Amino acid sequence: MGAASKVIHIILRVFEVICSVIVLGLVARFLHLVSEAGVSADSRIVYAVVTASISTLFALVFIAPFIYAYLAFPMDAILFVMWIVVFGLLTSRTGSSMCNASWYWNYWGYYWGGWWRVPDLTTWDRGYGGCASWRAVLAFSFLAAIAFLVSAILGAVVVHRYRRKNSPVTTRDISAPIPQSPATGRPETAQVHDPRAPPSAPAQQTVGTAIDV
C-alpha cells in the first residue's frame, strides 16, 4: 500500500460521508414533514434513507487506510449498486421534467413546503421552494455511487497487489548459471528428496569380469 492509495482512500471515504449525510438529511427531513401531514411515505424515499444510513456508517468505520478497509471492497461494490438504484428510482419519479413533474408538485414540493397547512392554495403560491433540495438529492446520490465505485476498484487493486507481494513463492536467481553434467554436458535436473521415503541402500560398484573366449 503506497502513500498515494492511502490518501485517495481517505479522500473517497470523506466524500462518501459528505454525500451520504446530505442525502440522509434531506430525505429524513422530508419524511418528517410527510409524517406531520399524516400521509404515507413513498417507498423509494424510504429506500434512499436506508441506503444513505448504511453508507454513512460504513464509510466512517472503514475510513482508516488499513488493509482491512481495502478488503471491504465487495461492500463498496454493493453500495455502488444500491446508490445507482436510488438514483434510478428517484429520477424515474420526475423524469426529464424534474421540478415541473406532477409527482414533484403533488408530493415532494407540496409537503416540503408544508403547503398542506395553507388553505385555498394555488400553484402560483407554491413556487419552486423544494426544487433545490430535490435536485441536491439526485445529484449527491449519483456522486455517492461514483465514489463507492472508485473505492471498490481501488480496494480490489490494493488487495491484489498486497496478496501478490506477500505470497510465499520461491524464485531462483535467473542470473546464476545452471549446473551441467560433466558426462553429458546437459543441464542437471534437481533431485527432489521425499522425507517420507525410506533411506536408500548405498550404491555398490559392479565390477565387470572379462571373459576370454
N, C-alpha and C positions, 0 to 999 in steps of 0.2 A: 504494500500500500504506500504510494507516494504521497508527498505533501499536496500535490495538485488534486488528487482524488479526494483527500480529506476535506480540503477547502470547498470543493464543488459539492461534496456530500452535505456539509453543514449549510451551505447557501440554499441548496434544494430543500432541505428539511425546514429551514426558517421560512422559505417561500411557501411551502406546503401548509405550514401552520397558519400563515397570514391568509392565504386563500380560503382555507377551511373555516377559520374563525369568522371571516367576513360573511361567507355564505351561511354559516350556522347562525350568526347574529341576525341577519336579515330575515331568514325564513322562520327562525324562532319567534321573532317579533311579530311576523305575520300570523303565525299560528296562535299567538296570544290574542291578537286582535280578533281573529276568527272565533276563538273560544268566548270572547266577550260578547260577540254578536249572537252566539248561540247556534251557529251553523256547523256543519261537518267540515272537517279539514280534507283537502284534496290529498289523495294517497301519494301523489307524486311529490308534493311538498314534504310529506312525512318521510318519504324515502330520501329526499335531499338532506333532511335533518339527521337521519341515521348515518348516512354516508359521511357527512361533514363531522359528526361527533367521533366516529371511528377513525377518520383520517387525522383529526387533531390529536387524539390520544396516541395513535401510532407514531406520528411524526415527532412528538415530544419524547416518547420512550426511546426511540431509535435515532435521536439527534446526534449522539456522540459517535465519532468516526472510528469505532472499534469493529473488529471483524464480525461480531455477531450482528451488527447493524447492516452490514453488506449481505450477510447470509439470509436476511429477511427480504431479499429482492422478489421472491414469489408473491409476498404480500403486497409489495409495491405494484406488481403487475395486476393483482386482483383489484386494488384500489383504483388503478387506472381505468379498468373496465367499468367499475362502479361509477366513477365520475363521468365517463363517457355516456353511460346510461342516464345519469342525472341530467346531463346537458341535452341529450336527445329527447328525454321525456318532457322537460320543461320547455324546450324550444318548440316542440310539437303543439303546445297549448296555444301559442300565439302565432307561430309560423313566421312568414316574412312580414306580416302586418305589425308585429311587435306590439307597441302600445296602442295601436288602433284596432286590435283584435277584440272581438266581443268578449272573450274569456277575460281579457285584462280589464275591460270596462265593468263587467258584471261581477268579477271576483277579486282579482288582485288589487286593482286600482280602487275599487269600491270599498273593500274592507281595510286596505292600507290607510286610506284617508279618513276612516271612521265615518263614512258618509251615511251609514245606516242610522246614525243618531240625528241626521238632519231631515226634517220633513219637507215635502214638496221640492225634492232635489231635482235639478236639471243637469243635463250633460255639460252645459257651459259652466256650471258652478264647480263641477268636479275638476276639470282640467287634467293635467298630466302629473299630478303630485307624486304618484307612486312609480312613474316610469323609470326614473333614475335608479331606484332600488331594484326594480325588475331587471334592468339591463346589467346592473352590477352582479346580480345572482348568476345570470347566464355567463357573463364574461369570466368571473372568477371560478365558476365551475369548469369551464374549458381550460383555464390556466392551471387549475389543480390537476386535471387529468394529464396535461402535458408534463407537469413537474413529476408526478409519480411514474410516468413512462420513462423519463430520463433517469430517475432514481433506480428503476428496475434494470435498465440497461447498464448503468454504472455498477450496480451491485453484482450483476452477472459477470461483467468483465473482471472486476477486482477479485471475486471468488475464484474464477477460473485461473487467473494468474497466481493467486495465493496457493491453490492446490498444486499447480504445476511446479511452483518453486519449492514446495515442501514435500513433494512426492519422493519416496525412497527409491530412486532409480540410480543404479551404479553404472557409470560410464567409464570407458577406458580412454586413456590419452591417445588420440589418433596420431600424434607425432612420434610416439615410441615405435621402434622397429619391431616387426613381427618375427619371433624366432623361427629359424628354418632348420629342418632336419639335415645333419651333415651327410647322411647317406643318400637321400633323395633330392635334396635341395629345395624341397617344397615346405610351405609353412606347416609348423607343427600344430596339431589340434590339442586343445586343452583337455586334460583328463579330469573328469568330474568325479569326485570321491563321494560315494554314498555312505554316510555314517552308519546306516542300518545293515550294510553288507558285512558278512563275516570276513575276518582277516585272511588274506590270500597267502598260500604257502610260498616260501622263497623259490624263485626260479632256479631250476637245475640246468646246468650246461650239459648238453648231449654231445658226447664225443663220438665222432664217426670213425669206424674201423675200415681201413682199406683192405679189400679182398682181392687177392691176385687170382686171376682166372687162368 
